[in-house]
Amino acid sequence: MSINEAQDEVIAEFSDFDDWMDRYQLLIDLGNEQEPLDEKYKTEQNLIEGCQSRVWLQADEEDGKIIFKAESDALIVKGIISLLMKVLSGHTPDEILNADLYFIDKIGLKEHLSPTRSNGLLSMVKQMRMYALAFKARKGN
C-alpha cells in the first residue's frame, strides 16, 4: 500500500465520525491497539523532543524500508503516533521524505489539537523524517 493509499484509508476511517469526541475515541482506540514498545527502546535517545508527553520512537531498516515502532504515555498522543506509523512505516526513506502528509489537515487533526499537542505532532513527523534521512545517508544515496 502506498503512503497516499494509507492516508486515504485514514481519512475514510475518520470521515465516519462528525463529532470530535468520537474522533478522539478513535485515536485512543488506535493507540490502544498498538503493540507496546519493547522496554529496551524506551531510552533517552528515542524520546522525541518537543512533545509535552513522553513519546519514544524506534526506527529499524528492513529490506530498504523503514519500520517504525513507538509508544507514548498519553492516550491521544499514542493514537497520533500510531496514525503516523500506519501511514509511514514500511516505506523507503525517499518515499517518507517526499510524502505530503495531507491526511493531517484532511481529518482536521491540527485544528483540534492543543498548541502543545500540535507542536508534538510536528516533532513526531520531523523525527520520522530525520530517521529516513539518516538511513538514506547511511546508504550513500
PyMOL commands that set and color helices and strands:
alter all, ss='L'
color gray80, all
select helices_A, chain A and resi 3-15+20-33+39-41+44-46+75-88+93-98+103-106+110-112+115-139
alter helices_A, ss='H'
color red, helices_A
select strands_A, chain A and resi 55-62+65-72
alter strands_A, ss='S'
color yellow, strands_A
deselect
rebuild
show_as cartoon
